[in-house]
Amino acid sequence: GLPDSPIGQLAWINDPLMGFGRYAPPEPRDRDGNPTPTGVAVLPYNFQSVRAIAERSNNIVHWSALERGGHFAALDAPDLLVGDLRAFFRRFR
């Protein structure tokens, strides 16, 4: 049922999260008080006013506007994306 059923695919993906068939839901994760550092790279053909929305519920520590690329930045501008990822993670060394 996986290749032709979205519900079958969802069940397959969700099974490990739900306890590998034990029917036990996972323990709830507390997101309050645990601000995960977040980096955002905005590409020229993406939604440009996303910062105000992103800052509502994320700890934005790195924001960059790349000069070229589109939705698939890894294919469109891999050099810029790799440089930006390195700049983001450099602060956590």
Secondary structure, DSSP 8 states (H G I E B T S, - for coil): -TTT-HHHHHHHHHHHHTTTTS---------TT---EEEEEE-TTS-TT-HHHHHHHSEEEEEEE-SS--S-HHHH-HHHHHHHHHHHHHTT-
